[in-house]
Amino acid sequence: MSDAVDYLKAYAERAVCKARSMRPGRRKLLQRAVGRVYHWLSKEAAMGSNVDHIDDFRAARDAEKAIEARERV
């Protein structure tokens, strides 16, 4: 396994654990979706080039940051 796969799996675990601790609602659903995206990216990175999905990773990370920012408000 490459480092990218391990990092993406760690991001997926963290996102799912964060979603489990949230109250039911839209933000929880969005956080779970982010976790699914990270999990999908880890599967894709295991099969092919890691560089191909860097834009997808950045988009998922930005979405997760947006969810956190809305949670603070």
Buried (B, 14 or more C-beta within 10 A) or exposed (E): EEEBBEBBBEBBBBBBEBBEEBEEEEBBEBBBBBBBBBBBBBEBBBEEEBEEBEEBBEEBBEBBEEBEEEEEE
